[in-house]
Amino acid sequence: MRHYLPLLTALSLGVGFMGLGDVPQFLPQLLRGAGLTVELTVLSFVLAIAGAFVIGLARLSTYVTVRVVASIYVEIFRGTSLLVQLFWIFFVLPEFGVNLDPFVAAVTGLTLNFAAYGSEIVRGAILSVPRGQHEAVIALNIGKWKAMRRVILPQALVPMIPPFGNLCVDLMKSTSLVSVVTLRDLTFAAYQVNQALLRTIQIFGVAMLIYYIFSQLVRIVFAQLERRFGRGLSRGRV
């Protein structure tokens, strides 16, 4: 129950502060924008996690070329603005004959950017596994990929969950930038509705409350995942 207290508190305070008078006029439009925000977040996060494991493992590869290429990718996408990356994907790539649908361009930009950040989570969690575990699989003559899949990754997974939860929240908030590729997400919907109704406090207050609710739901989900996988790992160690 304690996981839901911040969520319930935010709802009660938000409703009490803003009132309900004008909300029915603009709430359906905000919810449509919120639907796109959720869709972008879920799809981009799933793809980013897959990319994070690929790039994270590539950065630990014994092959120098693979490590260098993965490191260059991470440095480029972590060292440049997501907004600029979205501009490049949607406006610059057509100059080279690559035309992407706005939704595809947004998902591509979010995925590439957050896969770079996620790869550092994967790499750090794998390196945090005690060295004795790595030496044990070598002593038992277990293949490298089998050892990674059956021994190392299961132990590294639990430390990955909290930072992946933070990454998901950051990704969700970063979807507010996709309006540059002409998508009508929650933030852009709030801006357009406010241009028509001029109810700044109510409209952006509700938008902020929706973002907060989403972030709390993500926190709850990842807290449950951490608890579940943590129990399994403890039983395995016992």
Phi and psi in degrees as GROMACS dihedral restraints (atoms count N, CA, C in turn):
[ dihedral_restraints ]
;  ai    aj    ak    al  type     phi  dphi    fc
    3     4     5     6     1   -63.6    20    10
    4     5     6     7     1   -25.0    20    10
    6     7     8     9     1   -67.5    20    10
    7     8     9    10     1   -25.7    20    10
    9    10    11    12     1   -92.5    20    10
   10    11    12    13     1    -9.4    20    10
   12    13    14    15     1   -60.4    20    10
   13    14    15    16     1   -47.0    20    10
   15    16    17    18     1   -59.9    20    10
   16    17    18    19     1   -36.3    20    10
   18    19    20    21     1   -65.7    20    10
   19    20    21    22     1   -47.4    20    10
   21    22    23    24     1   -66.5    20    10
   22    23    24    25     1   -37.7    20    10
   24    25    26    27     1   -63.8    20    10
   25    26    27    28     1   -43.8    20    10
   27    28    29    30     1   -62.3    20    10
   28    29    30    31     1   -41.6    20    10
   30    31    32    33     1   -62.6    20    10
   31    32    33    34     1   -47.4    20    10
   33    34    35    36     1   -66.3    20    10
   34    35    36    37     1   -42.4    20    10
   36    37    38    39     1   -67.0    20    10
   37    38    39    40     1   -40.5    20    10
   39    40    41    42     1   -63.2    20    10
   40    41    42    43     1   -46.7    20    10
   42    43    44    45     1   -64.5    20    10
   43    44    45    46     1   -41.8    20    10
   45    46    47    48     1   -66.9    20    10
   46    47    48    49     1   -36.9    20    10
   48    49    50    51     1   -75.2    20    10
   49    50    51    52     1   -43.6    20    10
   51    52    53    54     1   -91.4    20    10
   52    53    54    55     1   -23.0    20    10
   54    55    56    57     1    75.8    20    10
   55    56    57    58     1   172.6    20    10
   57    58    59    60     1  -112.6    20    10
   58    59    60    61     1    -0.3    20    10
   60    61    62    63     1   -54.6    20    10
   61    62    63    64     1   -54.6    20    10
   63    64    65    66     1   -94.9    20    10
   64    65    66    67     1    -8.3    20    10
   66    67    68    69     1   -58.6    20    10
   67    68    69    70     1   -42.6    20    10
   69    70    71    72     1   -59.6    20    10
   70    71    72    73     1   -20.6    20    10
   72    73    74    75     1   -71.1    20    10
   73    74    75    76     1   -36.2    20    10
   75    76    77    78     1  -118.5    20    10
   76    77    78    79     1   -10.2    20    10
   78    79    80    81     1   -58.9    20    10
   79    80    81    82     1   -42.9    20    10
   81    82    83    84     1   -58.4    20    10
   82    83    84    85     1   -37.6    20    10
   84    85    86    87     1   -70.2    20    10
   85    86    87    88     1   -38.5    20    10
   87    88    89    90     1   -65.5    20    10
   88    89    90    91     1   -38.1    20    10
   90    91    92    93     1   -67.8    20    10
   91    92    93    94     1   -33.3    20    10
   93    94    95    96     1   -65.4    20    10
   94    95    96    97     1   -41.5    20    10
   96    97    98    99     1   -64.8    20    10
   97    98    99   100     1   -38.1    20    10
   99   100   101   102     1   -65.2    20    10
  100   101   102   103     1   -34.2    20    10
  102   103   104   105     1   -61.0    20    10
  103   104   105   106     1   -42.7    20    10
  105   106   107   108     1   -66.2    20    10
  106   107   108   109     1   -38.0    20    10
  108   109   110   111     1   -60.3    20    10
  109   110   111   112     1   -44.6    20    10
  111   112   113   114     1   -63.9    20    10
  112   113   114   115     1   -43.4    20    10
  114   115   116   117     1   -61.4    20    10
  115   116   117   118     1   -45.6    20    10
  117   118   119   120     1   -63.1    20    10
  118   119   120   121     1   -42.3    20    10
  120   121   122   123     1   -63.4    20    10
  121   122   123   124     1   -49.7    20    10
  123   124   125   126     1   -63.9    20    10
  124   125   126   127     1   -50.5    20    10
  126   127   128   129     1   -64.6    20    10
  127   128   129   130     1   -46.3    20    10
  129   130   131   132     1   -65.2    20    10
  130   131   132   133     1   -37.4    20    10
  132   133   134   135     1   -68.4    20    10
  133   134   135   136     1   -42.9    20    10
  135   136   137   138     1   -59.7    20    10
  136   137   138   139     1   -46.3    20    10
  138   139   140   141     1   -67.3    20    10
  139   140   141   142     1   -37.6    20    10
  141   142   143   144     1   -66.0    20    10
  142   143   144   145     1   -37.9    20    10
  144   145   146   147     1   -64.0    20    10
  145   146   147   148     1   -44.6    20    10
  147   148   149   150     1   -59.9    20    10
  148   149   150   151     1   -46.0    20    10
  150   151   152   153     1   -63.9    20    10
  151   152   153   154     1   -36.3    20    10
  153   154   155   156     1   -62.3    20    10
  154   155   156   157     1   -40.2    20    10
  156   157   158   159     1   -67.6    20    10
  157   158   159   160     1   -41.0    20    10
  159   160   161   162     1   -63.0    20    10
  160   161   162   163     1   -50.4    20    10
  162   163   164   165     1   -69.5    20    10
  163   164   165   166     1   -39.3    20    10
  165   166   167   168     1   -61.9    20    10
  166   167   168   169     1   -43.9    20    10
  168   169   170   171     1   -68.8    20    10
  169   170   171   172     1   -34.5    20    10
  171   172   173   174     1   -63.6    20    10
  172   173   174   175     1   -34.6    20    10
  174   175   176   177     1   -71.8    20    10
  175   176   177   178     1   -14.8    20    10
  177   178   179   180     1  -102.5    20    10
  178   179   180   181     1     5.8    20    10
  180   181   182   183     1   -64.5    20    10
  181   182   183   184     1   152.0    20    10
  183   184   185   186     1   -80.5    20    10
  184   185   186   187     1   -10.3    20    10
  186   187   188   189     1   -89.1    20    10
  187   188   189   190     1   122.8    20    10
  189   190   191   192     1   -61.5    20    10
  190   191   192   193     1   -43.0    20    10
  192   193   194   195     1   -60.3    20    10
  193   194   195   196     1   -44.1    20    10
  195   196   197   198     1   -63.1    20    10
  196   197   198   199     1   -43.4    20    10
  198   199   200   201     1   -63.0    20    10
  199   200   201   202     1   -42.3    20    10
  201   202   203   204     1   -66.1    20    10
  202   203   204   205     1   -45.8    20    10
  204   205   206   207     1   -61.6    20    10
  205   206   207   208     1   -44.7    20    10
  207   208   209   210     1   -64.0    20    10
  208   209   210   211     1   -39.3    20    10
  210   211   212   213     1   -66.7    20    10
  211   212   213   214     1   -40.0    20    10
  213   214   215   216     1   -62.6    20    10
  214   215   216   217     1   -43.4    20    10
  216   217   218   219     1   -58.4    20    10
  217   218   219   220     1   -48.0    20    10
  219   220   221   222     1   -62.8    20    10
  220   221   222   223     1   -44.1    20    10
  222   223   224   225     1   -64.8    20    10
  223   224   225   226     1   -38.7    20    10
  225   226   227   228     1   -66.2    20    10
  226   227   228   229     1   -49.4    20    10
  228   229   230   231     1   -80.0    20    10
  229   230   231   232     1   -22.5    20    10
  231   232   233   234     1   -85.8    20    10
  232   233   234   235     1   -25.6    20    10
  234   235   236   237     1   -92.9    20    10
  235   236   237   238     1    -2.4    20    10
  237   238   239   240     1  -123.9    20    10
  238   239   240   241     1   161.5    20    10
  240   241   242   243     1   -73.5    20    10
  241   242   243   244     1   138.9    20    10
  243   244   245   246     1   -61.2    20    10
  244   245   246   247     1   -36.1    20    10
  246   247   248   249     1   -61.3    20    10
  247   248   249   250     1   -44.6    20    10
  249   250   251   252     1   -65.3    20    10
  250   251   252   253     1   -39.0    20    10
  252   253   254   255     1   -61.7    20    10
  253   254   255   256     1   -40.9    20    10
  255   256   257   258     1   -64.7    20    10
  256   257   258   259     1   -39.8    20    10
  258   259   260   261     1   -60.0    20    10
  259   260   261   262     1   -44.6    20    10
  261   262   263   264     1   -61.7    20    10
  262   263   264   265     1   -46.9    20    10
  264   265   266   267     1   -65.4    20    10
  265   266   267   268     1   -39.8    20    10
  267   268   269   270     1   -91.7    20    10
  268   269   270   271     1   -35.4    20    10
  270   271   272   273     1  -106.2    20    10
  271   272   273   274     1   -29.5    20    10
  273   274   275   276     1   -91.3    20    10
  274   275   276   277     1   -40.7    20    10
  276   277   278   279     1   -57.5    20    10
  277   278   279   280     1   -34.5    20    10
  279   280   281   282     1   -58.0    20    10
  280   281   282   283     1   -25.3    20    10
  282   283   284   285     1   -65.3    20    10
  283   284   285   286     1   -21.0    20    10
  285   286   287   288     1  -105.0    20    10
  286   287   288   289     1    13.0    20    10
  288   289   290   291     1    86.7    20    10
  289   290   291   292     1    11.3    20    10
  291   292   293   294     1  -108.3    20    10
  292   293   294   295     1   106.1    20    10
  294   295   296   297     1  -109.8    20    10
  295   296   297   298     1   122.7    20    10
  297   298   299   300     1  -115.4    20    10
  298   299   300   301     1   143.4    20    10
  300   301   302   303     1   -60.6    20    10
  301   302   303   304     1   145.0    20    10
  303   304   305   306     1   -51.8    20    10
  304   305   306   307     1   -43.3    20    10
  306   307   308   309     1   -64.9    20    10
  307   308   309   310     1   -43.5    20    10
  309   310   311   312     1   -64.1    20    10
  310   311   312   313     1   -40.5    20    10
  312   313   314   315     1   -63.5    20    10
  313   314   315   316     1   -41.7    20    10
  315   316   317   318     1   -65.0    20    10
  316   317   318   319     1   -46.8    20    10
  318   319   320   321     1   -62.5    20    10
  319   320   321   322     1   -41.2    20    10
  321   322   323   324     1   -61.7    20    10
  322   323   324   325     1   -46.9    20    10
  324   325   326   327     1   -63.6    20    10
  325   326   327   328     1   -46.1    20    10
  327   328   329   330     1   -63.5    20    10
  328   329   330   331     1   -41.7    20    10
  330   331   332   333     1   -64.0    20    10
  331   332   333   334     1   -49.7    20    10
  333   334   335   336     1   -62.4    20    10
  334   335   336   337     1   -40.4    20    10
  336   337   338   339     1   -68.0    20    10
  337   338   339   340     1   -48.9    20    10
  339   340   341   342     1   -80.9    20    10
  340   341   342   343     1   -20.2    20    10
  342   343   344   345     1   -64.8    20    10
  343   344   345   346     1   -34.8    20    10
  345   346   347   348     1   -64.8    20    10
  346   347   348   349     1   -44.5    20    10
  348   349   350   351     1   -67.8    20    10
  349   350   351   352     1   -40.8    20    10
  351   352   353   354     1   -64.4    20    10
  352   353   354   355     1   -31.8    20    10
  354   355   356   357     1   -62.7    20    10
  355   356   357   358     1   -32.1    20    10
  357   358   359   360     1   -70.8    20    10
  358   359   360   361     1   -32.7    20    10
  360   361   362   363     1   -64.1    20    10
  361   362   363   364     1   -46.3    20    10
  363   364   365   366     1   -62.6    20    10
  364   365   366   367     1   -47.5    20    10
  366   367   368   369     1   -62.4    20    10
  367   368   369   370     1   -44.9    20    10
  369   370   371   372     1   -65.0    20    10
  370   371   372   373     1   -38.6    20    10
  372   373   374   375     1   -67.4    20    10
  373   374   375   376     1   -39.6    20    10
  375   376   377   378     1   -65.6    20    10
  376   377   378   379     1   -41.6    20    10
  378   379   380   381     1   -68.7    20    10
  379   380   381   382     1   -20.6    20    10
  381   382   383   384     1   -78.7    20    10
  382   383   384   385     1   -14.6    20    10
  384   385   386   387     1   -64.5    20    10
  385   386   387   388     1   130.3    20    10
  387   388   389   390     1   -50.0    20    10
  388   389   390   391     1   139.1    20    10
  390   391   392   393     1   -59.1    20    10
  391   392   393   394     1   -29.4    20    10
  393   394   395   396     1   -59.7    20    10
  394   395   396   397     1   -31.3    20    10
  396   397   398   399     1   -66.4    20    10
  397   398   399   400     1   -41.2    20    10
  399   400   401   402     1   -65.0    20    10
  400   401   402   403     1   -41.6    20    10
  402   403   404   405     1   -67.3    20    10
  403   404   405   406     1   -34.0    20    10
  405   406   407   408     1   -65.4    20    10
  406   407   408   409     1   -43.0    20    10
  408   409   410   411     1   -68.3    20    10
  409   410   411   412     1   -31.4    20    10
  411   412   413   414     1   -67.4    20    10
  412   413   414   415     1   -43.5    20    10
  414   415   416   417     1   -63.6    20    10
  415   416   417   418     1   -32.7    20    10
  417   418   419   420     1   -85.9    20    10
  418   419   420   421     1     1.2    20    10
  420   421   422   423     1    58.6    20    10
  421   422   423   424     1    40.4    20    10
  423   424   425   426     1   -87.3    20    10
  424   425   426   427     1   135.4    20    10
  426   427   428   429     1   -55.9    20    10
  427   428   429   430     1   151.9    20    10
  429   430   431   432     1   -59.8    20    10
  430   431   432   433     1   -48.3    20    10
  432   433   434   435     1   -72.6    20    10
  433   434   435   436     1   -35.2    20    10
  435   436   437   438     1   -67.2    20    10
  436   437   438   439     1   -40.5    20    10
  438   439   440   441     1   -64.0    20    10
  439   440   441   442     1   -40.4    20    10
  441   442   443   444     1   -63.9    20    10
  442   443   444   445     1   -42.2    20    10
  444   445   446   447     1   -74.2    20    10
  445   446   447   448     1   -38.8    20    10
  447   448   449   450     1   -98.4    20    10
  448   449   450   451     1   -22.0    20    10
  450   451   452   453     1  -119.2    20    10
  451   452   453   454     1   -53.3    20    10
  453   454   455   456     1   -76.8    20    10
  454   455   456   457     1   -53.4    20    10
  456   457   458   459     1   -60.7    20    10
  457   458   459   460     1   -41.2    20    10
  459   460   461   462     1   -58.4    20    10
  460   461   462   463     1   -33.7    20    10
  462   463   464   465     1   -79.3    20    10
  463   464   465   466     1   -28.6    20    10
  465   466   467   468     1   -82.5    20    10
  466   467   468   469     1   -16.4    20    10
  468   469   470   471     1   -65.4    20    10
  469   470   471   472     1   -43.7    20    10
  471   472   473   474     1   -61.9    20    10
  472   473   474   475     1   -45.7    20    10
  474   475   476   477     1   -64.2    20    10
  475   476   477   478     1   -19.4    20    10
  477   478   479   480     1   -76.5    20    10
  478   479   480   481     1   -26.8    20    10
  480   481   482   483     1   -63.2    20    10
  481   482   483   484     1   -49.8    20    10
  483   484   485   486     1   -59.4    20    10
  484   485   486   487     1   -48.3    20    10
  486   487   488   489     1   -66.0    20    10
  487   488   489   490     1   -29.9    20    10
  489   490   491   492     1   -66.4    20    10
  490   491   492   493     1   -34.7    20    10
  492   493   494   495     1   -62.4    20    10
  493   494   495   496     1   -43.9    20    10
  495   496   497   498     1   -63.2    20    10
  496   497   498   499     1   -38.8    20    10
  498   499   500   501     1   -63.4    20    10
  499   500   501   502     1   -39.4    20    10
  501   502   503   504     1   -64.6    20    10
  502   503   504   505     1   -41.4    20    10
  504   505   506   507     1   -64.6    20    10
  505   506   507   508     1   -43.8    20    10
  507   508   509   510     1   -61.4    20    10
  508   509   510   511     1   -40.6    20    10
  510   511   512   513     1   -63.2    20    10
  511   512   513   514     1   -44.1    20    10
  513   514   515   516     1   -58.8    20    10
  514   515   516   517     1   -43.1    20    10
  516   517   518   519     1   -69.6    20    10
  517   518   519   520     1   -31.0    20    10
  519   520   521   522     1   -73.1    20    10
  520   521   522   523     1   -14.4    20    10
  522   523   524   525     1   -63.9    20    10
  523   524   525   526     1   -14.6    20    10
  525   526   527   528     1   -65.0    20    10
  526   527   528   529     1   -13.2    20    10
  528   529   530   531     1   -86.1    20    10
  529   530   531   532     1   -10.6    20    10
  531   532   533   534     1   -72.9    20    10
  532   533   534   535     1    -7.0    20    10
  534   535   536   537     1   -62.6    20    10
  535   536   537   538     1   -20.7    20    10
  537   538   539   540     1   -68.3    20    10
  538   539   540   541     1   -18.5    20    10
  540   541   542   543     1  -106.7    20    10
  541   542   543   544     1    26.1    20    10
  543   544   545   546     1    71.7    20    10
  544   545   546   547     1    22.9    20    10
  546   547   548   549     1   -93.9    20    10
  547   548   549   550     1   142.5    20    10
  549   550   551   552     1   -98.8    20    10
  550   551   552   553     1    76.6    20    10
  552   553   554   555     1   -80.2    20    10
  553   554   555   556     1  -171.9    20    10
  555   556   557   558     1   -60.3    20    10
  556   557   558   559     1   -47.1    20    10
  558   559   560   561     1   -63.4    20    10
  559   560   561   562     1   -45.2    20    10
  561   562   563   564     1   -67.0    20    10
  562   563   564   565     1   -37.3    20    10
  564   565   566   567     1   -62.4    20    10
  565   566   567   568     1   -42.1    20    10
  567   568   569   570     1   -62.8    20    10
  568   569   570   571     1   -41.0    20    10
  570   571   572   573     1   -62.6    20    10
  571   572   573   574     1   -46.0    20    10
  573   574   575   576     1   -65.2    20    10
  574   575   576   577     1   -43.3    20    10
  576   577   578   579     1   -63.4    20    10
  577   578   579   580     1   -39.8    20    10
  579   580   581   582     1   -66.0    20    10
  580   581   582   583     1   -33.6    20    10
  582   583   584   585     1   -61.8    20    10
  583   584   585   586     1   -31.9    20    10
  585   586   587   588     1   -87.4    20    10
  586   587   588   589     1   -40.4    20    10
  588   589   590   591     1  -101.8    20    10
  589   590   591   592     1   -21.4    20    10
  591   592   593   594     1    54.9    20    10
  592   593   594   595     1    48.2    20    10
  594   595   596   597     1  -118.3    20    10
  595   596   597   598     1    67.6    20    10
  597   598   599   600     1   -59.3    20    10
  598   599   600   601     1   -49.1    20    10
  600   601   602   603     1   -62.6    20    10
  601   602   603   604     1   -49.0    20    10
  603   604   605   606     1   -65.6    20    10
  604   605   606   607     1   -46.7    20    10
  606   607   608   609     1   -67.2    20    10
  607   608   609   610     1   -52.1    20    10
  609   610   611   612     1   -75.5    20    10
  610   611   612   613     1   -22.5    20    10
  612   613   614   615     1   -66.3    20    10
  613   614   615   616     1   -44.0    20    10
  615   616   617   618     1   -66.1    20    10
  616   617   618   619     1   -40.6    20    10
  618   619   620   621     1   -60.5    20    10
  619   620   621   622     1   -44.3    20    10
  621   622   623   624     1   -62.8    20    10
  622   623   624   625     1   -40.7    20    10
  624   625   626   627     1   -63.6    20    10
  625   626   627   628     1   -39.4    20    10
  627   628   629   630     1   -64.3    20    10
  628   629   630   631     1   -44.4    20    10
  630   631   632   633     1   -59.6    20    10
  631   632   633   634     1   -42.1    20    10
  633   634   635   636     1   -64.9    20    10
  634   635   636   637     1   -41.8    20    10
  636   637   638   639     1   -60.9    20    10
  637   638   639   640     1   -44.3    20    10
  639   640   641   642     1   -59.6    20    10
  640   641   642   643     1   -44.9    20    10
  642   643   644   645     1   -65.4    20    10
  643   644   645   646     1   -36.2    20    10
  645   646   647   648     1   -69.3    20    10
  646   647   648   649     1   -36.9    20    10
  648   649   650   651     1   -64.1    20    10
  649   650   651   652     1   -40.9    20    10
  651   652   653   654     1   -62.6    20    10
  652   653   654   655     1   -43.7    20    10
  654   655   656   657     1   -59.9    20    10
  655   656   657   658     1   -42.4    20    10
  657   658   659   660     1   -63.5    20    10
  658   659   660   661     1   -44.9    20    10
  660   661   662   663     1   -60.9    20    10
  661   662   663   664     1   -46.7    20    10
  663   664   665   666     1   -72.8    20    10
  664   665   666   667     1   -29.3    20    10
  666   667   668   669     1   -64.8    20    10
  667   668   669   670     1   -40.0    20    10
  669   670   671   672     1   -66.3    20    10
  670   671   672   673     1   -40.6    20    10
  672   673   674   675     1   -63.6    20    10
  673   674   675   676     1   -43.2    20    10
  675   676   677   678     1   -62.5    20    10
  676   677   678   679     1   -41.6    20    10
  678   679   680   681     1   -65.0    20    10
  679   680   681   682     1   -43.1    20    10
  681   682   683   684     1   -67.1    20    10
  682   683   684   685     1   -49.0    20    10
  684   685   686   687     1   -70.0    20    10
  685   686   687   688     1   -31.4    20    10
  687   688   689   690     1   -64.9    20    10
  688   689   690   691     1   -39.1    20    10
  690   691   692   693     1   -64.1    20    10
  691   692   693   694     1   -42.8    20    10
  693   694   695   696     1   -63.2    20    10
  694   695   696   697     1   -39.5    20    10
  696   697   698   699     1   -68.4    20    10
  697   698   699   700     1   -38.9    20    10
  699   700   701   702     1   -62.9    20    10
  700   701   702   703     1   -42.3    20    10
  702   703   704   705     1   -63.5    20    10
  703   704   705   706     1   -38.7    20    10
  705   706   707   708     1   -64.7    20    10
  706   707   708   709     1   -39.0    20    10
  708   709   710   711     1   -68.3    20    10
  709   710   711   712     1   -38.5    20    10
